[in-house]
Amino acid sequence: MRGQVLGVDRTSGEGQISGEDGQRYSFRPDDWSGEKGPAVGARVDFATEGARALRIFRLPDSDTVAVAHRPPASSDRNKYVAALLAFFLGTLGIHRFYLGRNGSAVLMIVLTITVVGILVTSIWAFIDTVRYLIMSDAEFEHRYARHYPR
């Protein structure tokens, strides 16, 4: 049967394929038979067993044609801005608001009211600063970025 890859989980490698019969089939990384692995939008040929896709091969002409025409998403978050906010205004949790982590931001503000809380939030903000700076751009995008179509 032929179909198209709908999605792939980055961590587990599991995903779903939409078959030409209108059904969805799940797969695991070990179900792939070709050299090329799964990619969203790729056209594939596969065997089925119930609701599972087996012996999956990417079609030579597929190479994610559907995804290639999609404009890249733009992000409104920057790890260096987050690091600067954490360093200079971290005890107030401003960097957490910036990243959309409102619950922990409010917690930081509440903790800052006490002397012990200022010490805790200072250490917390410093750790966040270092974490943002050493985090790869891809990991930062994955965790914190909101994407808007262009």
N, C-alpha and C positions, 0 to 999 in steps of 0.2 A: 504494500500500500504506500501511497505517497501522502505527504503532508508538509506542515510548516511548524517550526519550533516557535512556541508562544512565549516561553520564559524559561530561565535557568537560574537556580539559586546559586549565588557566587560561592558560598561556603561549602555546601554539600554536593553541588554538581547535579542535583536532581532537577527535573523540569517537566514540562508538558509539551505535547505535540498535538496540533489540530489536524486530524486526518481528513482526507478527501470525502470520507463518508459522513462528515459532520460531527464525529465523536472526538473526544479528547483522550489522549493516552499519556500516561506518566512514564518516565524513564529514570534510570540511575546512570552514573558515569560509566559503569562497566557494561552497559547495554550498547555502547558505541563501538562500531566495528572499523570504521575508517580512520585515516590519519588525523583528519580534522575533527575536532570535538564540536559540541553544541554551541550555537550562537543564535540569538533571538532573530527571527525572520528568515533563517536558513531553510531552504527547501530540502526535504529528506525523503528517503525511501526506507521502509521499515516493515518488519513482521509484527504481528500482534498476538498477544496471549491474554485474553480477557480485556482489561482496561490498561494493559501495559504494552509499551513499544519495546521490541527486541531487535537485535542485529540492525542497528540504525546506521545508515550511510548518508552523508551529505551528497546531494546531487552536484555534479561538476559545474553547472551553470548557476548555482544558487548564490554562493558567497555573499549572503545577506543583502540581496538586491532591495528588499523592502525597507531595510533599515538605512541603507545608503542614501536614500532620498529624503530622509527625515533630517531637518535642520538640527544642529547641535543645540542642546539646552544651555541656557545661561544661568549662572548661579549668583545669588545675592550675598553669599557669605565668603569671608576671606580669613584664613587662619592667622595671618599676621595682625589683622585688625583685632581678632578675638584675643590674641596673645597680648597686645598692647592694652586692651581694655582690662584683661585679667590682671596685668601687672600694676596698672595705675588705679583702677577702680574696682579691683577684684573683691575687696571685703564687702562691697555693696552688691555683688552679684551681677553687675552690669553686663559682663561678658556672657553670662548665662542667659540673660534676656536676649542679647544679640543673637545667640545660637538657638533660640527657641526653647530653652530648657527653663521655663517659667517657674515650675515647682521648686527646683533647687535654687533658683535665683531668689525667690521669696524667702526660702529657708535661710539663705545667707544674710539677707537683710535682717531677719528676726534675730539670728545669732549675733549679729554685729551690735545689737543693743547692749549686750553684756561685755565686760572686760575679758572674760574667758572666751566668749564668742568671737571677739575681734582677733584673738590669737589663733583660734581654730580657722576662721575664714581667711586670715592672712596666709596661713600654711596651705589651705585648700586652693586659694587663688594662685599662689606661687607654683604649686604642683600643676594646676591647669595651664599656666603660662608655659612651663617647660614641656608639658605634654603636647600642646598645640604646635610648638616649635619643632619638636622632633618627629611629629606625626607626618607621614607621607601625604602629599596632596590628594592622592586617590582615597586614602583612608578618611581624611577630613571631609572630602566631598560625600563619601558614602555615609558618614555619621551625621553630618550637620547641614549639608546644603539643601536648600529648597530650590527646585528647578522650575524655571518658567520657560515656556516655548518662545522662541524668537519670532 
